[in-house]
Amino acid sequence: MSEFHVEDMTCKHCEASITKAIQQLDSAAIVQVDLPRHIVRVDSSQSNTAIEEAIRDAGFTPQLQGSE
């Protein structure tokens, strides 16, 4: 599972946009969002780079925090 800090994710609409972008990249991805902490956790077969790009394409600024 990878963890991204997305400081500019501020509301439920942002959360939905990011989740949708990741699931368009990988429909089997598991996305967990901690909105108050601005954290997005993703379990996906896609690379962290591809996930970051999907989040950026949705209009946000992700920073990889860690990966298991």
C-alpha positions as CSV (number, residue, x, y, z in Angstrom):
1,M,0.0,0.0,0.0
2,S,1.3,3.5,-0.9
3,E,0.6,6.6,1.1
4,F,0.4,10.1,-0.5
5,H,0.1,13.5,1.3
6,V,-2.3,15.7,-0.7
7,E,-2.4,19.1,1.1
8,D,-4.8,20.6,-1.4
9,M,-7.4,17.9,-0.8
10,T,-9.9,19.8,1.4
11,C,-13.4,18.5,1.0
12,K,-15.5,15.4,0.1
13,H,-15.6,16.6,-3.5
14,C,-11.8,16.5,-3.6
15,E,-11.9,13.1,-2.0
16,A,-14.3,11.8,-4.6
17,S,-12.3,13.3,-7.5
18,I,-9.1,11.7,-6.4
19,T,-10.7,8.3,-5.8
20,K,-12.4,8.4,-9.2
21,A,-9.1,9.3,-10.9
22,I,-7.2,6.4,-9.2
23,Q,-10.0,3.9,-10.0
24,Q,-10.0,5.0,-13.6
25,L,-6.4,4.0,-13.7
26,D,-7.0,0.7,-11.8
27,S,-10.6,-0.3,-11.3
28,A,-9.4,-2.9,-8.6
29,A,-7.5,-0.3,-6.6
30,I,-8.5,0.2,-2.9
31,V,-8.4,3.8,-2.0
32,Q,-8.6,5.0,1.7
33,V,-8.8,8.7,2.4
34,D,-8.0,10.5,5.7
35,L,-9.4,13.9,4.8
36,P,-8.4,15.7,8.1
37,R,-4.8,14.6,7.7
38,H,-4.8,15.0,3.9
39,I,-3.6,11.4,3.4
40,V,-4.6,9.1,0.5
41,R,-3.6,5.4,0.9
42,V,-3.8,3.3,-2.3
43,D,-3.5,-0.5,-2.7
44,S,-3.0,-0.9,-6.5
45,S,-1.0,-2.9,-9.0
46,Q,-0.1,0.4,-10.7
47,S,3.2,2.1,-10.0
48,N,3.4,5.0,-7.5
49,T,4.4,7.3,-10.4
50,A,1.2,6.3,-12.3
51,I,-0.9,6.9,-9.3
52,E,0.8,10.3,-8.6
53,E,0.1,11.3,-12.2
54,A,-3.5,10.3,-12.0
55,I,-3.9,12.5,-8.8
56,R,-2.1,15.4,-10.5
57,D,-4.3,15.0,-13.6
58,A,-7.3,15.4,-11.3
59,G,-5.9,18.8,-10.2
60,F,-4.1,17.9,-7.0
61,T,-0.5,17.9,-5.7
62,P,0.4,14.5,-4.2
63,Q,3.6,13.7,-2.4
64,L,4.6,10.1,-1.8
65,Q,5.0,9.5,1.9
66,G,5.7,5.8,1.9
67,S,5.1,2.4,0.4
68,E,4.8,-1.1,1.8
